[in-house]
Every structure is written in structure tokens, then in C-alpha cells.
Amino acid sequence: MWIAIGIIVVLVIAYIIFYNGLVKAHNQTDESWSQIDVQLKRRNDLVPNLVSTVKGYAKHEQETLQAVVAARNQVVETPSQDHEKLMDASNQLSASLRSIFALSESYPDLKANQNFLNLQEELTNTENKIAYSRQLYNSTAVFFNNKLETFPGNVVGKVHHFKPVDFLQIPEAEKAVPEVKF
């Protein structure tokens, strides 16, 4: 009888350990997503300053500026919980920002403006942080999904209705090899 009680106690403790491991892994995934969200909000806060700075120098580039503002608004309006749509909107904003930075090549005064240079550097750093945060999210997603799909995590996960999390995909435009012409 004591042996049966001992086995039951060990099984209950093991179950609790595996459940807690799944909860911890899921929380790490949520936390890594929140890091992406923080960086997206930071970038969204910088965009109006950039647009204002560029407006003063590139009055004839309203279409480019409107595209940036529209992309930013799409990111702001997309719910944080909808990872796929938010990343699509974020990728559109990144592309719009690249077009503004390319625009600076046509306007030497803008390129020399210290405020523009500071904003460009901050946005570049923020883009790098977003890329790192995406990588971290995918790493924590792999860890969580592996725990969830292997025994005994799959049993515990099924009982508590844990679902695998999706990975963040790299947009096709970023996968393409840039063409270099001399």
C-alpha cells in the first residue's frame, strides 16, 4: 500500500512539474512577444517626428510621406494579439521607412539635418531591436512547441488545452537577394 501511495505522489509531483514547465514556456513566449510590441510602439512614436522633419525638406514627396503615415496607422490600429496581421503591417511600415531614407539621397539638406540623422539612427536601432525580438520570439516559440509536442508535455498540454504558437515569418521581400549593379 505504501508503495502505491509513493507511486501516486511521484506521478502527481511529475505532473505538476511538467504543467509548470509548460506554463513557464508559454509565459516566456508571451513575454518575448511583448518585447516586439514594445519596439513596434517605440518605432510608431518616432515616425511622426521623422515625417515632420522630412516634410520641411521634401515638400514634393507627399505620396511617400502619406504611405509612411498610412503604414504607421495600420500598425497602430492592428490589435497586438493578431500577430500575423501586426507583422504584415509592421513589414509595410519598414518598407515605407526605407523609402524615406532613400529619399534623403535626393535632398542633401535633409541628409545633413542633425534631427533627421538622429531619427534615422534611432529608427535603425529600433528596427534592429525588432529583428532581434522576432528572433527571440521564434526561439521561445520553438521551445514551447517542443515541450508541448513531446511526451509527457503533450499529455499535460492536451488536458489543459495548450495550443502551439505560430512562428513569425520573414516577408518574401526580405528573403530576396538584392541585385547589385556596377
C-alpha positions in Angstrom: 0.0 0.0 0.0 2.8 2.4 0.8 4.4 1.7 -2.5 1.2 2.6 -4.3 0.9 5.8 -2.4 4.6 6.6 -3.1 4.0 6.0 -6.9 0.9 8.2 -6.9 2.8 11.0 -5.1 5.7 10.8 -7.6 3.3 10.9 -10.5 1.4 13.9 -9.1 4.7 15.7 -8.5 5.9 14.9 -12.0 2.6 16.1 -13.5 2.9 19.4 -11.6 6.5 19.8 -12.7 5.5 19.3 -16.4 2.5 21.6 -16.1 4.6 24.3 -14.5 7.2 23.9 -17.3 4.6 24.4 -20.0 3.2 27.4 -18.2 6.6 28.9 -17.9 7.5 28.3 -21.5 4.2 29.8 -22.6 4.8 32.8 -20.5 8.2 33.2 -22.0 6.6 33.2 -25.4 4.1 35.9 -24.3 6.9 37.9 -22.8 9.0 37.7 -26.0 6.0 38.9 -28.0 5.6 41.8 -25.6 9.2 42.8 -26.4 8.3 43.0 -30.1 5.2 45.0 -29.2 7.3 47.5 -27.1 9.7 48.1 -30.0 6.8 48.5 -32.5 5.3 51.1 -30.2 8.7 52.9 -30.0 9.0 52.9 -33.7 5.5 54.2 -34.1 6.3 57.1 -31.7 9.3 58.1 -33.8 7.6 58.1 -37.2 5.6 61.3 -36.7 8.9 63.2 -35.9 10.6 61.8 -38.9 7.6 62.7 -41.2 7.6 66.3 -39.8 11.4 66.6 -40.4 11.2 65.3 -43.9 8.1 67.5 -44.7 10.2 70.6 -44.3 12.7 69.5 -46.9 10.9 67.3 -49.3 7.6 69.2 -50.0 7.2 67.4 -53.3 7.2 63.9 -51.8 3.7 63.9 -50.3 3.0 60.4 -51.7 5.9 58.9 -49.9 5.1 60.6 -46.7 1.4 59.6 -46.9 2.5 56.0 -47.4 4.6 56.1 -44.2 1.7 57.7 -42.2 -0.8 55.2 -43.6 1.5 52.2 -42.8 2.1 53.6 -39.3 -1.7 54.0 -38.8 -2.2 50.4 -39.9 0.3 49.2 -37.3 -1.3 51.3 -34.5 -4.9 50.1 -35.4 -4.0 46.4 -35.6 -4.6 44.5 -32.3 -1.5 43.3 -30.7 -3.0 39.8 -30.3 -3.2 39.3 -34.1 0.4 38.5 -34.6 0.2 37.8 -38.3 -1.6 41.0 -39.3 0.6 43.1 -37.0 3.7 41.7 -38.5 2.4 42.3 -42.0 1.6 45.9 -41.1 5.0 46.3 -39.5 6.7 45.0 -42.6 4.9 47.5 -44.7 6.0 50.3 -42.3 9.6 49.1 -42.5 9.4 49.2 -46.3 7.9 52.7 -46.2 10.7 53.9 -43.9 13.3 52.5 -46.2 11.8 54.7 -49.0 12.1 57.8 -46.8 15.7 57.0 -46.0 16.4 56.5 -49.7 14.6 59.8 -50.4 17.2 61.6 -48.3 19.8 60.9 -51.0 17.9 63.3 -53.3 17.8 66.1 -50.6 21.3 67.0 -49.4 20.0 69.5 -46.9 17.8 66.8 -45.4 20.7 64.4 -45.3 22.7 66.9 -43.3 19.9 67.7 -40.9 21.0 66.6 -37.4 17.4 65.8 -36.3 16.9 63.7 -39.4 20.2 61.8 -38.8 19.3 61.2 -35.1 15.8 59.9 -36.0 17.3 57.7 -38.8 19.8 56.3 -36.3 17.1 55.7 -33.6 14.8 54.1 -36.2 17.6 51.9 -37.5 18.4 50.8 -33.9 14.7 50.1 -33.3 14.5 48.0 -36.5 17.5 46.0 -35.3 15.8 45.5 -31.9 12.6 44.4 -33.7 14.6 41.9 -35.7 16.3 40.6 -32.5 12.9 40.4 -30.7 11.4 38.4 -33.6 14.3 36.0 -33.4 13.8 35.7 -29.6 10.1 35.1 -30.1 10.7 32.4 -32.6 13.2 30.7 -30.2 10.8 30.8 -27.3 8.0 29.5 -29.7 10.2 26.6 -30.7 11.0 25.8 -27.0 7.3 26.0 -26.0 6.1 23.9 -29.0 8.8 21.3 -28.4 7.6 20.9 -24.8 4.0 20.8 -25.9 4.6 18.2 -28.6 6.8 15.7 -26.7 5.9 13.3 -24.0 4.7 13.9 -21.3 4.1 17.6 -22.2 1.7 16.5 -24.9 -0.5 14.8 -22.4 -0.4 17.6 -19.9 -0.9 20.2 -22.7 -3.9 18.3 -24.1 -5.6 18.1 -20.6 -5.1 21.9 -20.1 -5.9 22.9 -23.7 -2.5 24.4 -24.5 -2.1 25.2 -28.2 1.1 25.5 -30.2 2.1 29.1 -31.1 2.9 30.2 -34.6 6.3 31.4 -35.8 6.9 34.8 -37.2 7.7 34.5 -40.9 10.2 36.6 -42.8 8.5 38.6 -45.6 9.3 37.4 -49.1 10.8 40.8 -50.0 13.4 40.4 -47.2 14.3 36.9 -48.4 15.2 38.1 -51.9 18.8 38.5 -52.7 19.5 42.2 -53.5 20.6 42.9 -57.0 24.0 44.7 -57.2 24.8 46.6 -60.4 28.2 48.2 -61.1 
